[in-house]
């Protein structure tokens, strides 16, 4: 049962680090988030739309 503990390690949450218990846990969750969902683009190419498409 989760009693409002840290989602990373399950320890009691510290008010200053909510919803985590400490900085390392918040950091770890951020890393996971960045690795998983934060994808800008597959090819990483930003096309210049101001260029004429037909040359
Ligand atoms: Zn934690």
mmCIF file of the protein (N, C-alpha, C, O) and its ligand, coordinates in Angstrom:
data_MODEL
# 
_entry.id   MODEL 
# 
loop_
_entity.id 
_entity.type 
_entity.pdbx_number_of_molecules 
1 polymer     1 
2 non-polymer 1 
# 
_entity_poly.entity_id                      1 
_entity_poly.type                           'polypeptide(L)' 
_entity_poly.nstd_linkage                   no 
_entity_poly.nstd_monomer                   no 
_entity_poly.pdbx_seq_one_letter_code       
;(UNK)(UNK)(UNK)(UNK)(UNK)(UNK)(UNK)(UNK)(UNK)(UNK)(UNK)(UNK)(UNK)(UNK)(UNK)(UNK)
(UNK)(UNK)(UNK)(UNK)(UNK)(UNK)(UNK)(UNK)(UNK)(UNK)(UNK)(UNK)(UNK)(UNK)(UNK)(UNK)
(UNK)(UNK)(UNK)(UNK)(UNK)(UNK)(UNK)(UNK)(UNK)(UNK)(UNK)(UNK)(UNK)(UNK)(UNK)(UNK)
(UNK)(UNK)(UNK)(UNK)(UNK)(UNK)(UNK)
;
_entity_poly.pdbx_seq_one_letter_code_can   XXXXXXXXXXXXXXXXXXXXXXXXXXXXXXXXXXXXXXXXXXXXXXXXXXXXXXX 
_entity_poly.pdbx_strand_id                 A 
# 
loop_
_entity_poly_seq.entity_id 
_entity_poly_seq.num 
_entity_poly_seq.mon_id 
_entity_poly_seq.hetero 
1 1  UNK n 
1 2  UNK n 
1 3  UNK n 
1 4  UNK n 
1 5  UNK n 
1 6  UNK n 
1 7  UNK n 
1 8  UNK n 
1 9  UNK n 
1 10 UNK n 
1 11 UNK n 
1 12 UNK n 
1 13 UNK n 
1 14 UNK n 
1 15 UNK n 
1 16 UNK n 
1 17 UNK n 
1 18 UNK n 
1 19 UNK n 
1 20 UNK n 
1 21 UNK n 
1 22 UNK n 
1 23 UNK n 
1 24 UNK n 
1 25 UNK n 
1 26 UNK n 
1 27 UNK n 
1 28 UNK n 
1 29 UNK n 
1 30 UNK n 
1 31 UNK n 
1 32 UNK n 
1 33 UNK n 
1 34 UNK n 
1 35 UNK n 
1 36 UNK n 
1 37 UNK n 
1 38 UNK n 
1 39 UNK n 
1 40 UNK n 
1 41 UNK n 
1 42 UNK n 
1 43 UNK n 
1 44 UNK n 
1 45 UNK n 
1 46 UNK n 
1 47 UNK n 
1 48 UNK n 
1 49 UNK n 
1 50 UNK n 
1 51 UNK n 
1 52 UNK n 
1 53 UNK n 
1 54 UNK n 
1 55 UNK n 
# 
loop_
_struct_asym.id 
_struct_asym.entity_id 
A 1 
B 2 
# 
loop_
_chem_comp.id 
_chem_comp.type 
_chem_comp.mon_nstd_flag 
UNK 'L-peptide linking' . 
ZN  non-polymer         . 
# 
_pdbx_entity_nonpoly.entity_id   2 
_pdbx_entity_nonpoly.name        ? 
_pdbx_entity_nonpoly.comp_id     ZN 
# 
_pdbx_nonpoly_scheme.asym_id         B 
_pdbx_nonpoly_scheme.entity_id       2 
_pdbx_nonpoly_scheme.mon_id          ZN 
_pdbx_nonpoly_scheme.ndb_seq_num     1 
_pdbx_nonpoly_scheme.pdb_seq_num     101 
_pdbx_nonpoly_scheme.auth_seq_num    101 
_pdbx_nonpoly_scheme.pdb_mon_id      ZN 
_pdbx_nonpoly_scheme.auth_mon_id     ZN 
_pdbx_nonpoly_scheme.pdb_strand_id   A 
_pdbx_nonpoly_scheme.pdb_ins_code    . 
# 
loop_
_atom_site.group_PDB 
_atom_site.id 
_atom_site.type_symbol 
_atom_site.label_atom_id 
_atom_site.label_alt_id 
_atom_site.label_comp_id 
_atom_site.label_asym_id 
_atom_site.label_entity_id 
_atom_site.label_seq_id 
_atom_site.pdbx_PDB_ins_code 
_atom_site.Cartn_x 
_atom_site.Cartn_y 
_atom_site.Cartn_z 
_atom_site.occupancy 
_atom_site.B_iso_or_equiv 
_atom_site.pdbx_formal_charge 
_atom_site.auth_seq_id 
_atom_site.auth_comp_id 
_atom_site.auth_asym_id 
_atom_site.auth_atom_id 
_atom_site.pdbx_PDB_model_num 
ATOM   1   N  N  . UNK A 1 1  ? 0.840  -1.201 0.000   1.00 0.00 ? 1   UNK A N  1 
ATOM   2   C  CA . UNK A 1 1  ? 0.000  0.000  0.000   1.00 0.00 ? 1   UNK A CA 1 
ATOM   3   C  C  . UNK A 1 1  ? 0.875  1.253  0.000   1.00 0.00 ? 1   UNK A C  1 
ATOM   4   O  O  . UNK A 1 1  ? 1.797  1.378  0.806   1.00 0.00 ? 1   UNK A O  1 
ATOM   5   N  N  . UNK A 1 2  ? 0.590  2.129  -0.868  1.00 0.00 ? 2   UNK A N  1 
ATOM   6   C  CA . UNK A 1 2  ? 1.350  3.373  -0.854  1.00 0.00 ? 2   UNK A CA 1 
ATOM   7   C  C  . UNK A 1 2  ? 0.718  4.361  0.118   1.00 0.00 ? 2   UNK A C  1 
ATOM   8   O  O  . UNK A 1 2  ? -0.472 4.669  0.055   1.00 0.00 ? 2   UNK A O  1 
ATOM   9   N  N  . UNK A 1 3  ? 1.551  4.832  0.998   1.00 0.00 ? 3   UNK A N  1 
ATOM   10  C  CA . UNK A 1 3  ? 1.054  5.783  1.985   1.00 0.00 ? 3   UNK A CA 1 
ATOM   11  C  C  . UNK A 1 3  ? 1.631  7.160  1.708   1.00 0.00 ? 3   UNK A C  1 
ATOM   12  O  O  . UNK A 1 3  ? 2.073  7.867  2.613   1.00 0.00 ? 3   UNK A O  1 
ATOM   13  N  N  . UNK A 1 4  ? 1.614  7.515  0.447   1.00 0.00 ? 4   UNK A N  1 
ATOM   14  C  CA . UNK A 1 4  ? 2.145  8.815  0.086   1.00 0.00 ? 4   UNK A CA 1 
ATOM   15  C  C  . UNK A 1 4  ? 3.657  8.874  0.171   1.00 0.00 ? 4   UNK A C  1 
ATOM   16  O  O  . UNK A 1 4  ? 4.235  9.934  0.412   1.00 0.00 ? 4   UNK A O  1 
ATOM   17  N  N  . UNK A 1 5  ? 4.297  7.730  -0.026  1.00 0.00 ? 5   UNK A N  1 
ATOM   18  C  CA . UNK A 1 5  ? 5.747  7.711  0.049   1.00 0.00 ? 5   UNK A CA 1 
ATOM   19  C  C  . UNK A 1 5  ? 6.384  8.139  -1.258  1.00 0.00 ? 5   UNK A C  1 
ATOM   20  O  O  . UNK A 1 5  ? 5.707  8.384  -2.256  1.00 0.00 ? 5   UNK A O  1 
ATOM   21  N  N  . UNK A 1 6  ? 7.690  8.222  -1.222  1.00 0.00 ? 6   UNK A N  1 
ATOM   22  C  CA . UNK A 1 6  ? 8.449  8.584  -2.408  1.00 0.00 ? 6   UNK A CA 1 
ATOM   23  C  C  . UNK A 1 6  ? 8.226  7.547  -3.504  1.00 0.00 ? 6   UNK A C  1 
ATOM   24  O  O  . UNK A 1 6  ? 8.373  6.353  -3.246  1.00 0.00 ? 6   UNK A O  1 
ATOM   25  N  N  . UNK A 1 7  ? 7.880  7.961  -4.705  1.00 0.00 ? 7   UNK A N  1 
ATOM   26  C  CA . UNK A 1 7  ? 7.632  7.017  -5.795  1.00 0.00 ? 7   UNK A CA 1 
ATOM   27  C  C  . UNK A 1 7  ? 8.878  6.255  -6.219  1.00 0.00 ? 7   UNK A C  1 
ATOM   28  O  O  . UNK A 1 7  ? 8.782  5.228  -6.890  1.00 0.00 ? 7   UNK A O  1 
ATOM   29  N  N  . UNK A 1 8  ? 10.020 6.742  -5.839  1.00 0.00 ? 8   UNK A N  1 
ATOM   30  C  CA . UNK A 1 8  ? 11.262 6.081  -6.223  1.00 0.00 ? 8   UNK A CA 1 
ATOM   31  C  C  . UNK A 1 8  ? 11.642 5.011  -5.219  1.00 0.00 ? 8   UNK A C  1 
ATOM   32  O  O  . UNK A 1 8  ? 11.856 3.856  -5.588  1.00 0.00 ? 8   UNK A O  1 
ATOM   33  N  N  . UNK A 1 9  ? 11.728 5.388  -3.953  1.00 0.00 ? 9   UNK A N  1 
ATOM   34  C  CA . UNK A 1 9  ? 12.236 4.450  -2.959  1.00 0.00 ? 9   UNK A CA 1 
ATOM   35  C  C  . UNK A 1 9  ? 11.200 4.105  -1.890  1.00 0.00 ? 9   UNK A C  1 
ATOM   36  O  O  . UNK A 1 9  ? 11.410 3.184  -1.101  1.00 0.00 ? 9   UNK A O  1 
ATOM   37  N  N  . UNK A 1 10 ? 10.089 4.835  -1.859  1.00 0.00 ? 10  UNK A N  1 
ATOM   38  C  CA . UNK A 1 10 ? 9.032  4.507  -0.920  1.00 0.00 ? 10  UNK A CA 1 
ATOM   39  C  C  . UNK A 1 10 ? 9.196  5.116  0.454   1.00 0.00 ? 10  UNK A C  1 
ATOM   40  O  O  . UNK A 1 10 ? 8.362  4.912  1.336   1.00 0.00 ? 10  UNK A O  1 
ATOM   41  N  N  . UNK A 1 11 ? 10.254 5.854  0.634   1.00 0.00 ? 11  UNK A N  1 
ATOM   42  C  CA . UNK A 1 11 ? 10.461 6.504  1.931   1.00 0.00 ? 11  UNK A CA 1 
ATOM   43  C  C  . UNK A 1 11 ? 9.469  7.656  2.109   1.00 0.00 ? 11  UNK A C  1 
ATOM   44  O  O  . UNK A 1 11 ? 8.882  8.146  1.145   1.00 0.00 ? 11  UNK A O  1 
ATOM   45  N  N  . UNK A 1 12 ? 9.299  8.070  3.354   1.00 0.00 ? 12  UNK A N  1 
ATOM   46  C  CA . UNK A 1 12 ? 8.405  9.216  3.613   1.00 0.00 ? 12  UNK A CA 1 
ATOM   47  C  C  . UNK A 1 12 ? 8.864  10.444 2.839   1.00 0.00 ? 12  UNK A C  1 
ATOM   48  O  O  . UNK A 1 12 ? 10.057 10.724 2.721   1.00 0.00 ? 12  UNK A O  1 
ATOM   49  N  N  . UNK A 1 13 ? 7.891  11.155 2.324   1.00 0.00 ? 13  UNK A N  1 
ATOM   50  C  CA . UNK A 1 13 ? 8.186  12.317 1.495   1.00 0.00 ? 13  UNK A CA 1 
ATOM   51  C  C  . UNK A 1 13 ? 8.557  13.518 2.347   1.00 0.00 ? 13  UNK A C  1 
ATOM   52  O  O  . UNK A 1 13 ? 7.929  13.801 3.367   1.00 0.00 ? 13  UNK A O  1 
ATOM   53  N  N  . UNK A 1 14 ? 9.583  14.209 1.906   1.00 0.00 ? 14  UNK A N  1 
ATOM   54  C  CA . UNK A 1 14 ? 9.949  15.453 2.577   1.00 0.00 ? 14  UNK A CA 1 
ATOM   55  C  C  . UNK A 1 14 ? 9.214  16.604 1.911   1.00 0.00 ? 14  UNK A C  1 
ATOM   56  O  O  . UNK A 1 14 ? 9.124  16.678 0.685   1.00 0.00 ? 14  UNK A O  1 
ATOM   57  N  N  . UNK A 1 15 ? 8.693  17.493 2.731   1.00 0.00 ? 15  UNK A N  1 
ATOM   58  C  CA . UNK A 1 15 ? 7.860  18.571 2.212   1.00 0.00 ? 15  UNK A CA 1 
ATOM   59  C  C  . UNK A 1 15 ? 8.603  19.383 1.164   1.00 0.00 ? 15  UNK A C  1 
ATOM   60  O  O  . UNK A 1 15 ? 8.010  19.828 0.181   1.00 0.00 ? 15  UNK A O  1 
ATOM   61  N  N  . UNK A 1 16 ? 9.887  19.575 1.370   1.00 0.00 ? 16  UNK A N  1 
ATOM   62  C  CA . UNK A 1 16 ? 10.638 20.425 0.449   1.00 0.00 ? 16  UNK A CA 1 
ATOM   63  C  C  . UNK A 1 16 ? 10.954 19.722 -0.859  1.00 0.00 ? 16  UNK A C  1 
ATOM   64  O  O  . UNK A 1 16 ? 11.323 20.370 -1.839  1.00 0.00 ? 16  UNK A O  1 
ATOM   65  N  N  . UNK A 1 17 ? 10.812 18.400 -0.886  1.00 0.00 ? 17  UNK A N  1 
ATOM   66  C  CA . UNK A 1 17 ? 11.157 17.661 -2.104  1.00 0.00 ? 17  UNK A CA 1 
ATOM   67  C  C  . UNK A 1 17 ? 9.961  16.944 -2.706  1.00 0.00 ? 17  UNK A C  1 
ATOM   68  O  O  . UNK A 1 17 ? 10.124 16.085 -3.573  1.00 0.00 ? 17  UNK A O  1 
ATOM   69  N  N  . UNK A 1 18 ? 8.770  17.286 -2.259  1.00 0.00 ? 18  UNK A N  1 
ATOM   70  C  CA . UNK A 1 18 ? 7.584  16.615 -2.760  1.00 0.00 ? 18  UNK A CA 1 
ATOM   71  C  C  . UNK A 1 18 ? 7.605  16.537 -4.277  1.00 0.00 ? 18  UNK A C  1 
ATOM   72  O  O  . UNK A 1 18 ? 8.062  17.483 -4.920  1.00 0.00 ? 18  UNK A O  1 
ATOM   73  N  N  . UNK A 1 19 ? 7.127  15.445 -4.880  1.00 0.00 ? 19  UNK A N  1 
ATOM   74  C  CA . UNK A 1 19 ? 6.592  14.284 -4.168  1.00 0.00 ? 19  UNK A CA 1 
ATOM   75  C  C  . UNK A 1 19 ? 7.657  13.266 -3.813  1.00 0.00 ? 19  UNK A C  1 
ATOM   76  O  O  . UNK A 1 19 ? 7.358  12.084 -3.648  1.00 0.00 ? 19  UNK A O  1 
ATOM   77  N  N  . UNK A 1 20 ? 8.880  13.708 -3.696  1.00 0.00 ? 20  UNK A N  1 
ATOM   78  C  CA . UNK A 1 20 ? 9.968  12.779 -3.424  1.00 0.00 ? 20  UNK A CA 1 
ATOM   79  C  C  . UNK A 1 20 ? 10.494 12.964 -2.009  1.00 0.00 ? 20  UNK A C  1 
ATOM   80  O  O  . UNK A 1 20 ? 10.076 13.865 -1.281  1.00 0.00 ? 20  UNK A O  1 
ATOM   81  N  N  . UNK A 1 21 ? 11.429 12.080 -1.637  1.00 0.00 ? 21  UNK A N  1 
ATOM   82  C  CA . UNK A 1 21 ? 11.934 12.137 -0.277  1.00 0.00 ? 21  UNK A CA 1 
ATOM   83  C  C  . UNK A 1 21 ? 13.223 12.932 -0.208  1.00 0.00 ? 21  UNK A C  1 
ATOM   84  O  O  . UNK A 1 21 ? 13.621 13.413 0.853   1.00 0.00 ? 21  UNK A O  1 
ATOM   85  N  N  . UNK A 1 22 ? 13.870 13.062 -1.362  1.00 0.00 ? 22  UNK A N  1 
ATOM   86  C  CA . UNK A 1 22 ? 15.162 13.737 -1.345  1.00 0.00 ? 22  UNK A CA 1 
ATOM   87  C  C  . UNK A 1 22 ? 15.539 14.152 -2.758  1.00 0.00 ? 22  UNK A C  1 
ATOM   88  O  O  . UNK A 1 22 ? 14.892 13.757 -3.727  1.00 0.00 ? 22  UNK A O  1 
ATOM   89  N  N  . UNK A 1 23 ? 16.573 14.936 -2.862  1.00 0.00 ? 23  UNK A N  1 
ATOM   90  C  CA . UNK A 1 23 ? 17.012 15.409 -4.172  1.00 0.00 ? 23  UNK A CA 1 
ATOM   91  C  C  . UNK A 1 23 ? 17.406 14.266 -5.110  1.00 0.00 ? 23  UNK A C  1 
ATOM   92  O  O  . UNK A 1 23 ? 16.997 14.262 -6.271  1.00 0.00 ? 23  UNK A O  1 
ATOM   93  N  N  . UNK A 1 24 ? 18.196 13.293 -4.627  1.00 0.00 ? 24  UNK A N  1 
ATOM   94  C  CA . UNK A 1 24 ? 18.574 12.192 -5.517  1.00 0.00 ? 24  UNK A CA 1 
ATOM   95  C  C  . UNK A 1 24 ? 17.381 11.490 -6.137  1.00 0.00 ? 24  UNK A C  1 
ATOM   96  O  O  . UNK A 1 24 ? 17.416 11.116 -7.309  1.00 0.00 ? 24  UNK A O  1 
ATOM   97  N  N  . UNK A 1 25 ? 16.329 11.311 -5.360  1.00 0.00 ? 25  UNK A N  1 
ATOM   98  C  CA . UNK A 1 25 ? 15.153 10.627 -5.890  1.00 0.00 ? 25  UNK A CA 1 
ATOM   99  C  C  . UNK A 1 25 ? 14.440 11.492 -6.920  1.00 0.00 ? 25  UNK A C  1 
ATOM   100 O  O  . UNK A 1 25 ? 13.996 10.988 -7.952  1.00 0.00 ? 25  UNK A O  1 
ATOM   101 N  N  . UNK A 1 26 ? 14.328 12.763 -6.654  1.00 0.00 ? 26  UNK A N  1 
ATOM   102 C  CA . UNK A 1 26 ? 13.712 13.665 -7.614  1.00 0.00 ? 26  UNK A CA 1 
ATOM   103 C  C  . UNK A 1 26 ? 14.522 13.680 -8.902  1.00 0.00 ? 26  UNK A C  1 
ATOM   104 O  O  . UNK A 1 26 ? 13.974 13.689 -10.004 1.00 0.00 ? 26  UNK A O  1 
ATOM   105 N  N  . UNK A 1 27 ? 15.825 13.681 -8.737  1.00 0.00 ? 27  UNK A N  1 
ATOM   106 C  CA . UNK A 1 27 ? 16.728 13.681 -9.872  1.00 0.00 ? 27  UNK A CA 1 
ATOM   107 C  C  . UNK A 1 27 ? 16.565 12.423 -10.705 1.00 0.00 ? 27  UNK A C  1 
ATOM   108 O  O  . UNK A 1 27 ? 16.516 12.464 -11.934 1.00 0.00 ? 27  UNK A O  1 
ATOM   109 N  N  . UNK A 1 28 ? 16.481 11.296 -9.993  1.00 0.00 ? 28  UNK A N  1 
ATOM   110 C  CA . UNK A 1 28 ? 16.341 10.020 -10.662 1.00 0.00 ? 28  UNK A CA 1 
ATOM   111 C  C  . UNK A 1 28 ? 15.053 9.955  -11.463 1.00 0.00 ? 28  UNK A C  1 
ATOM   112 O  O  . UNK A 1 28 ? 15.029 9.442  -12.582 1.00 0.00 ? 28  UNK A O  1 
ATOM   113 N  N  . UNK A 1 29 ? 14.001 10.471 -10.889 1.00 0.00 ? 29  UNK A N  1 
ATOM   114 C  CA . UNK A 1 29 ? 12.723 10.458 -11.589 1.00 0.00 ? 29  UNK A CA 1 
ATOM   115 C  C  . UNK A 1 29 ? 12.780 11.352 -12.809 1.00 0.00 ? 29  UNK A C  1 
ATOM   116 O  O  . UNK A 1 29 ? 12.226 11.021 -13.857 1.00 0.00 ? 29  UNK A O  1 
ATOM   117 N  N  . UNK A 1 30 ? 13.444 12.476 -12.673 1.00 0.00 ? 30  UNK A N  1 
ATOM   118 C  CA . UNK A 1 30 ? 13.593 13.383 -13.796 1.00 0.00 ? 30  UNK A CA 1 
ATOM   119 C  C  . UNK A 1 30 ? 14.352 12.702 -14.920 1.00 0.00 ? 30  UNK A C  1 
ATOM   120 O  O  . UNK A 1 30 ? 13.997 12.831 -16.092 1.00 0.00 ? 30  UNK A O  1 
ATOM   121 N  N  . UNK A 1 31 ? 15.398 11.977 -14.554 1.00 0.00 ? 31  UNK A N  1 
ATOM   122 C  CA . UNK A 1 31 ? 16.176 11.265 -15.553 1.00 0.00 ? 31  UNK A CA 1 
ATOM   123 C  C  . UNK A 1 31 ? 15.306 10.271 -16.309 1.00 0.00 ? 31  UNK A C  1 
ATOM   124 O  O  . UNK A 1 31 ? 15.354 10.192 -17.537 1.00 0.00 ? 31  UNK A O  1 
ATOM   125 N  N  . UNK A 1 32 ? 14.520 9.521  -15.567 1.00 0.00 ? 32  UNK A N  1 
ATOM   126 C  CA . UNK A 1 32 ? 13.622 8.551  -16.194 1.00 0.00 ? 32  UNK A CA 1 
ATOM   127 C  C  . UNK A 1 32 ? 12.681 9.249  -17.159 1.00 0.00 ? 32  UNK A C  1 
ATOM   128 O  O  . UNK A 1 32 ? 12.428 8.787  -18.272 1.00 0.00 ? 32  UNK A O  1 
ATOM   129 N  N  . UNK A 1 33 ? 12.177 10.368 -16.692 1.00 0.00 ? 33  UNK A N  1 
ATOM   130 C  CA . UNK A 1 33 ? 11.218 11.112 -17.491 1.00 0.00 ? 33  UNK A CA 1 
ATOM   131 C  C  . UNK A 1 33 ? 11.876 11.598 -18.778 1.00 0.00 ? 33  UNK A C  1 
ATOM   132 O  O  . UNK A 1 33 ? 11.296 11.524 -19.861 1.00 0.00 ? 33  UNK A O  1 
ATOM   133 N  N  . UNK A 1 34 ? 13.091 12.092 -18.632 1.00 0.00 ? 34  UNK A N  1 
ATOM   134 C  CA . UNK A 1 34 ? 13.799 12.601 -19.810 1.00 0.00 ? 34  UNK A CA 1 
ATOM   135 C  C  . UNK A 1 34 ? 14.114 11.473 -20.775 1.00 0.00 ? 34  UNK A C  1 
ATOM   136 O  O  . UNK A 1 34 ? 13.993 11.630 -21.989 1.00 0.00 ? 34  UNK A O  1 
ATOM   137 N  N  . UNK A 1 35 ? 14.519 10.338 -20.231 1.00 0.00 ? 35  UNK A N  1 
ATOM   138 C  CA . UNK A 1 35 ? 14.868 9.199  -21.082 1.00 0.00 ? 35  UNK A CA 1 
ATOM   139 C  C  . UNK A 1 35 ? 13.662 8.677  -21.830 1.00 0.00 ? 35  UNK A C  1 
ATOM   140 O  O  . UNK A 1 35 ? 13.765 8.253  -22.981 1.00 0.00 ? 35  UNK A O  1 
ATOM   141 N  N  . UNK A 1 36 ? 12.514 8.709  -21.167 1.00 0.00 ? 36  UNK A N  1 
ATOM   142 C  CA . UNK A 1 36 ? 11.347 8.065  -21.757 1.00 0.00 ? 36  UNK A CA 1 
ATOM   143 C  C  . UNK A 1 36 ? 10.525 8.965  -22.648 1.00 0.00 ? 36  UNK A C  1 
ATOM   144 O  O  . UNK A 1 36 ? 10.399 8.731  -23.850 1.00 0.00 ? 36  UNK A O  1 
ATOM   145 N  N  . UNK A 1 37 ? 9.971  9.994  -22.048 1.00 0.00 ? 37  UNK A N  1 
ATOM   146 C  CA . UNK A 1 37 ? 8.926  10.723 -22.755 1.00 0.00 ? 37  UNK A CA 1 
ATOM   147 C  C  . UNK A 1 37 ? 9.414  11.954 -23.495 1.00 0.00 ? 37  UNK A C  1 
ATOM   148 O  O  . UNK A 1 37 ? 8.804  12.402 -24.466 1.00 0.00 ? 37  UNK A O  1 
ATOM   149 N  N  . UNK A 1 38 ? 10.506 12.481 -23.023 1.00 0.00 ? 38  UNK A N  1 
ATOM   150 C  CA . UNK A 1 38 ? 10.910 13.762 -23.565 1.00 0.00 ? 38  UNK A CA 1 
ATOM   151 C  C  . UNK A 1 38 ? 11.728 13.566 -24.833 1.00 0.00 ? 38  UNK A C  1 
ATOM   152 O  O  . UNK A 1 38 ? 12.950 13.714 -24.835 1.00 0.00 ? 38  UNK A O  1 
ATOM   153 N  N  . UNK A 1 39 ? 11.034 13.235 -25.899 1.00 0.00 ? 39  UNK A N  1 
ATOM   154 C  CA . UNK A 1 39 ? 11.705 13.027 -27.176 1.00 0.00 ? 39  UNK A CA 1 
ATOM   155 C  C  . UNK A 1 39 ? 11.346 14.166 -28.107 1.00 0.00 ? 39  UNK A C  1 
ATOM   156 O  O  . UNK A 1 39 ? 10.172 14.394 -28.401 1.00 0.00 ? 39  UNK A O  1 
ATOM   157 N  N  . UNK A 1 40 ? 12.342 14.866 -28.562 1.00 0.00 ? 40  UNK A N  1 
ATOM   158 C  CA . UNK A 1 40 ? 12.077 16.018 -29.424 1.00 0.00 ? 40  UNK A CA 1 
ATOM   159 C  C  . UNK A 1 40 ? 11.713 15.542 -30.836 1.00 0.00 ? 40  UNK A C  1 
ATOM   160 O  O  . UNK A 1 40 ? 10.660 15.898 -31.366 1.00 0.00 ? 40  UNK A O  1 
ATOM   161 N  N  . UNK A 1 41 ? 12.571 14.758 -31.420 1.00 0.00 ? 41  UNK A N  1 
ATOM   162 C  CA . UNK A 1 41 ? 12.266 14.246 -32.756 1.00 0.00 ? 41  UNK A CA 1 
ATOM   163 C  C  . UNK A 1 41 ? 13.181 13.075 -33.068 1.00 0.00 ? 41  UNK A C  1 
ATOM   164 O  O  . UNK A 1 41 ? 14.242 12.917 -32.463 1.00 0.00 ? 41  UNK A O  1 
ATOM   165 N  N  . UNK A 1 42 ? 12.763 12.274 -33.999 1.00 0.00 ? 42  UNK A N  1 
ATOM   166 C  CA . UNK A 1 42 ? 13.541 11.084 -34.331 1.00 0.00 ? 42  UNK A CA 1 
ATOM   167 C  C  . UNK A 1 42 ? 14.816 11.416 -35.087 1.00 0.00 ? 42  UNK A C  1 
ATOM   168 O  O  . UNK A 1 42 ? 15.892 10.916 -34.758 1.00 0.00 ? 42  UNK A O  1 
ATOM   169 N  N  . UNK A 1 43 ? 14.692 12.253 -36.091 1.00 0.00 ? 43  UNK A N  1 
ATOM   170 C  CA . UNK A 1 43 ? 15.871 12.543 -36.905 1.00 0.00 ? 43  UNK A CA 1 
ATOM   171 C  C  . UNK A 1 43 ? 16.664 13.728 -36.374 1.00 0.00 ? 43  UNK A C  1 
ATOM   172 O  O  . UNK A 1 43 ? 17.825 13.913 -36.741 1.00 0.00 ? 43  UNK A O  1 
ATOM   173 N  N  . UNK A 1 44 ? 16.049 14.526 -35.517 1.00 0.00 ? 44  UNK A N  1 
ATOM   174 C  CA . UNK A 1 44 ? 16.737 15.652 -34.942 1.00 0.00 ? 44  UNK A CA 1 
ATOM   175 C  C  . UNK A 1 44 ? 16.990 16.772 -35.927 1.00 0.00 ? 44  UNK A C  1 
ATOM   176 O  O  . UNK A 1 44 ? 17.782 17.678 -35.667 1.00 0.00 ? 44  UNK A O  1 
ATOM   177 N  N  . UNK A 1 45 ? 16.322 16.706 -37.045 1.00 0.00 ? 45  UNK A N  1 
ATOM   178 C  CA . UNK A 1 45 ? 16.527 17.727 -38.067 1.00 0.00 ? 45  UNK A CA 1 
ATOM   179 C  C  . UNK A 1 45 ? 15.417 18.765 -37.984 1.00 0.00 ? 45  UNK A C  1 
ATOM   180 O  O  . UNK A 1 45 ? 14.229 18.445 -37.983 1.00 0.00 ? 45  UNK A O  1 
ATOM   181 N  N  . UNK A 1 46 ? 15.839 19.989 -37.917 1.00 0.00 ? 46  UNK A N  1 
ATOM   182 C  CA . UNK A 1 46 ? 14.856 21.066 -37.955 1.00 0.00 ? 46  UNK A CA 1 
ATOM   183 C  C  . UNK A 1 46 ? 14.904 21.703 -39.342 1.00 0.00 ? 46  UNK A C  1 
ATOM   184 O  O  . UNK A 1 46 ? 15.903 22.309 -39.731 1.00 0.00 ? 46  UNK A O  1 
ATOM   185 N  N  . UNK A 1 47 ? 13.831 21.556 -40.059 1.00 0.00 ? 47  UNK A N  1 
ATOM   186 C  CA . UNK A 1 47 ? 13.830 22.070 -41.424 1.00 0.00 ? 47  UNK A CA 1 
ATOM   187 C  C  . UNK A 1 47 ? 13.473 23.542 -41.457 1.00 0.00 ? 47  UNK A C  1 
ATOM   188 O  O  . UNK A 1 47 ? 12.641 24.027 -40.689 1.00 0.00 ? 47  UNK A O  1 
ATOM   189 N  N  . UNK A 1 48 ? 14.113 24.217 -42.349 1.00 0.00 ? 48  UNK A N  1 
ATOM   190 C  CA . UNK A 1 48 ? 13.829 25.636 -42.513 1.00 0.00 ? 48  UNK A CA 1 
ATOM   191 C  C  . UNK A 1 48 ? 12.654 25.787 -43.459 1.00 0.00 ? 48  UNK A C  1 
ATOM   192 O  O  . UNK A 1 48 ? 12.774 25.618 -44.673 1.00 0.00 ? 48  UNK A O  1 
ATOM   193 N  N  . UNK A 1 49 ? 11.512 26.112 -42.863 1.00 0.00 ? 49  UNK A N  1 
ATOM   194 C  CA . UNK A 1 49 ? 10.279 26.141 -43.661 1.00 0.00 ? 49  UNK A CA 1 
ATOM   195 C  C  . UNK A 1 49 ? 10.205 27.389 -44.535 1.00 0.00 ? 49  UNK A C  1 
ATOM   196 O  O  . UNK A 1 49 ? 9.344  27.503 -45.407 1.00 0.00 ? 49  UNK A O  1 
ATOM   197 N  N  . UNK A 1 50 ? 11.119 28.317 -44.288 1.00 0.00 ? 50  UNK A N  1 
ATOM   198 C  CA . UNK A 1 50 ? 11.078 29.539 -45.088 1.00 0.00 ? 50  UNK A CA 1 
ATOM   199 C  C  . UNK A 1 50 ? 11.716 29.328 -46.465 1.00 0.00 ? 50  UNK A C  1 
ATOM   200 O  O  . UNK A 1 50 ? 11.537 30.130 -47.382 1.00 0.00 ? 50  UNK A O  1 
ATOM   201 N  N  . UNK A 1 51 ? 12.463 28.227 -46.584 1.00 0.00 ? 51  UNK A N  1 
ATOM   202 C  CA . UNK A 1 51 ? 13.058 27.926 -47.891 1.00 0.00 ? 51  UNK A CA 1 
ATOM   203 C  C  . UNK A 1 51 ? 11.989 27.456 -48.854 1.00 0.00 ? 51  UNK A C  1 
ATOM   204 O  O  . UNK A 1 51 ? 11.013 26.825 -48.447 1.00 0.00 ? 51  UNK A O  1 
ATOM   205 N  N  . UNK A 1 52 ? 12.164 27.755 -50.105 1.00 0.00 ? 52  UNK A N  1 
ATOM   206 C  CA . UNK A 1 52 ? 11.232 27.209 -51.099 1.00 0.00 ? 52  UNK A CA 1 
ATOM   207 C  C  . UNK A 1 52 ? 11.397 25.706 -51.211 1.00 0.00 ? 52  UNK A C  1 
ATOM   208 O  O  . UNK A 1 52 ? 12.516 25.198 -51.272 1.00 0.00 ? 52  UNK A O  1 
ATOM   209 N  N  . UNK A 1 53 ? 10.285 25.000 -51.238 1.00 0.00 ? 53  UNK A N  1 
ATOM   210 C  CA . UNK A 1 53 ? 10.334 23.553 -51.298 1.00 0.00 ? 53  UNK A CA 1 
ATOM   211 C  C  . UNK A 1 53 ? 10.801 23.065 -52.654 1.00 0.00 ? 53  UNK A C  1 
ATOM   212 O  O  . UNK A 1 53 ? 11.395 21.994 -52.773 1.00 0.00 ? 53  UNK A O  1 
ATOM   213 N  N  . UNK A 1 54 ? 10.531 23.844 -53.652 1.00 0.00 ? 54  UNK A N  1 
ATOM   214 C  CA . UNK A 1 54 ? 10.900 23.467 -55.020 1.00 0.00 ? 54  UNK A CA 1 
ATOM   215 C  C  . UNK A 1 54 ? 12.033 24.343 -55.509 1.00 0.00 ? 54  UNK A C  1 
ATOM   216 O  O  . UNK A 1 54 ? 11.896 25.563 -55.604 1.00 0.00 ? 54  UNK A O  1 
ATOM   217 N  N  . UNK A 1 55 ? 13.180 23.695 -55.826 1.00 0.00 ? 55  UNK A N  1 
ATOM   218 C  CA . UNK A 1 55 ? 14.270 24.535 -56.298 1.00 0.00 ? 55  UNK A CA 1 
ATOM   219 C  C  . UNK A 1 55 ? 14.782 24.113 -57.661 1.00 0.00 ? 55  UNK A C  1 
ATOM   220 O  O  . UNK A 1 55 ? 15.705 24.730 -58.193 1.00 0.00 ? 55  UNK A O  1 
HETATM 221 ZN ZN . ZN  B 2 .  ? 13.062 8.516  -2.370  1.00 0.00 ? 101 ZN  A ZN 1 
# 
